[in-house]
Structure formats: C-alpha cells, structure tokens
Amino acid sequence: MTRTDTPWRATILTLYPEMFPGPLGVSLSGDALARGTWSLEPRNIREHGIGRHRAVDDTPAGGGAGMVLRCDVLASAIDAASPADDPRPRLLMSPRGRPLTQARVRALAEGPGAVIVCGRFEGVDERVIAGRNLEEVSIGDYVLSGGEIAALVVLDACVRLLPGVMGKMQSGVEESFEGGLLEYPHYTRPRDWEGRAIPDILSGGNHAAIARWRREEAERITAARRPDLPGAAQAASRSITGPSRS
C-alpha cells in the first residue's frame, strides 16, 4: 500500500494527552490531520498505573531527588499501544538522546509513523529503554519539564514532509540542513526598505547566477554560524580557490 492508502501514524504515550494535537491541529499539519494524511493517537500512561491511585512513578534506586517513571507501567503502556509486529520506531524524548537531525526526520517521514514516549519526572527506568528498544532522541542541549513539547517538535518536522502537506515539495528541499547547509537569505517586496535594498542579482533574471549566489550565501552563512555542519567545508574550500563562475 502507498502513503495515499495508509496515513502516517503517530502514537503518543504521555501523562498529559490533552496537550495533543495542540499547535499541530492548525495550519498545514491541522489540515493534513483533518484530511487523513496522518493520524494522531495520544494515550495516557496513567491508564496502566498501579493500584487505586494509578501510580506511575517511584523513588529512584540508590536515593536522590525526584521520582522515576516505573518500567512495568511504561512497558504495559507501550505494549498496549504498539504490539510486537508494529513496524514503527519507538522514540523516547530525552535530553541525553541523539540530536534530532533533518536526515532522521526525513527517514521518519518516509516510514509508517512513530510511537513517541514522553518522559516526566527525573527520567525513565533504564530497563524499559532496553527492554522495549526505545530510541532516545533530543531536540537540543537543554531540559524541558517533559517530553510533550519535544514530541510536538518531532511531529511537526515529520508531518510537513509528508506528500501533499506543503504546497511545493521543493519547499522541503531548499531549506536549512538539506545538503549539510543552512538556508540562503530570502527577500520580497518592497525593493527598498529603510535604506536596505534587495541584492541586484535577484532581480536580473539570470537563474544560473541566482543559483550560484544562493549556494555561495548558504555556504557563507553555514561557515559563520554552524562550522560543524558538512557544508561548512565547502565554504572553506571556496575561500582558498575562489568562488566558482561556471
């Protein structure tokens, strides 16, 4: 079956299902959700809690501050939402995870969907991470109150790449991080604004020259702001050999 036959499926395991779809229910992602291009299923981890009070956490082994999400509770929630034959990757939003990249987002968007676990408290019992093959993913070097906002980021990044969500698929190709570069500058009317003019090359109609300018600007910005990205090396090479005029 093709993506037009089967929607991209997102299942969210959270203690706060009311946080979804949140901002994903409006604009392009909301329209795509209404059309059935993708589906969203928030599931409450507390439904699998222990005892009369549906406890989901306990004190950390070895002592320390805070509480830890129990492995048995979370495993039960995962098993109910994602059976063994579910082909979707299982993600755990975590500040210690691998940084989310555009390449990983594109791979997720090309797949059947994702099961995303939103942690809370001090963290998740390590045993369930290994026992349920959770891929830890981080959206940046900072700590949030929980994984819900991070999950929204992952979903937004994936959904916008699904076929038919953006008006022009080129919009998802010529942008930051595609090809290891940050995006080139954009301009529109008015031509002159507060003494700043649109670069003449963008008004000349020479599409080859415009493409070269955009490439060189992307390399320049990448080298200045994100020298860690692969495209920064291309800018360094230009500074030695001079810009291409082919």
N, C-alpha and C positions, 0 to 999 in steps of 0.2 A: 504493500500500500504506500501511497505517496503522502507527503505532508498535507496535501489538499484533502485527503481522505481522513487522516488522523491528526487531531490537533496536538500541538506541543504541550505536554502535560507537566504541570508544576504542582507538587505536593509539599506543603509547608508544615513542619512539626514545631509547634510553638505553645507557650503558656498564654499567649495573647492573640488568639485567632482573629479578634476584632480589628487588629491592625492591618488586615488584608481585605481587599486589594489596596486600600489607601490610595496613594497617588497613581497607582497602576490602573485605577478604574476610570481615568480620564485621558484625554488626548489620544495619541496613536495607540498606546497599549490598551486603553479602555475600549476604543473602537474595535481593535482586534479581538479583545476578550468577548465583546458582545457578538461579533461575527463568528466566533468559534474557532478562530485561527489558533488560539491557545486556550488552555483551561487552567483554573487555579482552585486548589483544594486545601484550605487551611484546616489543620487537625489539631485538637487540643491535647497536649501531652498529659494533662491532668486527668483525662478520662481513664488513664491507666495507672493512676496514683494508688498508693497503698492505704488501706483502712478507711474508716468513716470520713476522715478529713482529706482523703485523696492526696496524701503526702507524696511529693515528687523528689525531695531533696533530703540530705542528711549531713551530719558534721563530717569534716574532712579527716580521713585516717591520718594519724600522726599529729593531729592537732592543727591549730591555725584559725585564722579569721574566716568568716563567711560559711557558706554551705555549698554542697556539691550535688549536681543532678545525678540521681541514682541510675546505675547501669541497668537494673532489672526493669525499672519503669520505662526508661527510654528505649530499651530493646523491645519491650512489648509494644510501644507506640510505633516503632519502626516496622516491626513485623506485621502489624495490622495494616499499615499504610503501603508497605512495599514488600510483597511476597518474594520468595527466593527467585522466581523467574522474571522479576521486573528488570528490564534492561536498562533502566535509568540509573545514572550515577547518584550516589548518596553523598551529599555535601554537608559539612559541618562548618558553620560560620565561626571563625576563631581567629583572634589576633596573632596566634602563633602559626597559622596556616601559611601555605604558599601564596604569595601575592597574586591576586587576580590579574590576568593579562587579557588583552584583546584576542590573542590567539586561543586562549582557553575559552573565552566567551563564544567565539565563533564555533569552536568544536562542540560546545554545549548546545548552541542554537541549531546545529546541523543534526543533532541527535534526537531522541524521542522525548526529551524533557529532563527533569531533575527532581530529586527528593532532597529538600533542604531542611536541615535541623538547626533550629535557633537556640543556642545555649543561653543560660541565665546563671545567676549566682556567681560563684568563683570559677565554675567550669563544669565539665562533664567527666564522669568516671572514665578513666583511661581504658578500662576493659571493654566498654561498649564501642569505643572508637575502633579498636582492633577487631572485636567480635562481629561488628556489623559493617566492616570495611568502609568507614566514613573517611572521605577526603576532606581534610581541613583546608579551608580557603579563607584568606584575609583580604579585606578591601583597603588596608592601609596600616601604617605603623602608629596606631592609636587604639584605645579601648573604649567600646561602647557599653551601654547598660545591658544590652542583649543583642542577639543575632538578627532581630527582625529588620532593623534598618539596613543591615548588610545584605540580608536576603532580598529586600526590595531593590537594592542596587544591582545584584546579580540578575534578577528577573528583568529589570528594565534594560540592562545591557544585552540580554539574550533576545527578548521579545522584539526589540526594534530591528533585529537582523532577520526575523522570520519573513519568508516570502509574502509580499503584499502589504506589509505593515508600513514601510516607508514608501513614499511616492515614487522615488527613483532609487533603484538598487545601487547606483553609483554613489549615492549619499553615504552608503556604508562602506565604500571602498576608499574614497578620497577623504580620509579623516585621520585624526591623531592615532598613532600606534600601528596603523596599517603600513606594512613595509618597514617597520622599525623607525618611523619618523613622526614628529609632531606635525600638526597641520599647518599649512601656509596661511598667511593673513587673508581676510575677506574684506571686501568693500562694496558699497552700494550708494545710491543717491543720498544726498546731493554730492556733486562732484567736488565742490569745495566746502569745507566746514571748519569754521574757527581757524582759518589760515592753514588748514591741512587739506591737501589735495589727494585724490586717488592717483596712484602711480600711472604715468602716461602709458606705460607698456600695456596696461589692462584695457586701454581704450583704442589701441591701434589696430585691432582686428587680426593681428598675426598670431594665430593659435599655437604655432610651434614655439614662438618666442615667449608667449604667455606660459606655456607648459614648462619651458626651461626656467623662467623666472620663479614660478611656483615651486618647482623642485629645489632650486637653489635657496629660496626663502625657507622652505621646510628644513633643509639641511642646516642652514644658519641658526634657526631657532632651536633645533634639536641639539646642536653642538653647544649652544649657550645655556640652555635650560635643563637638558637631560643628556649629559655626555655618556650616561650609562646605556642608552639605547643603541641598538646596532647601527642605525642610520647616522649616528654621530661620526663614525669612522669615515663615511663618505665625505662629510663636510671637511674633515681634517685633510683628506686626500686632495680636495679641491683647493684648499689653501696653499698646498705645495705646488700642484701642477697648473693652477689657474682654472677658471670656470670654462665649462665646455661651450663651444659655439657651433656644434654640429647641428 
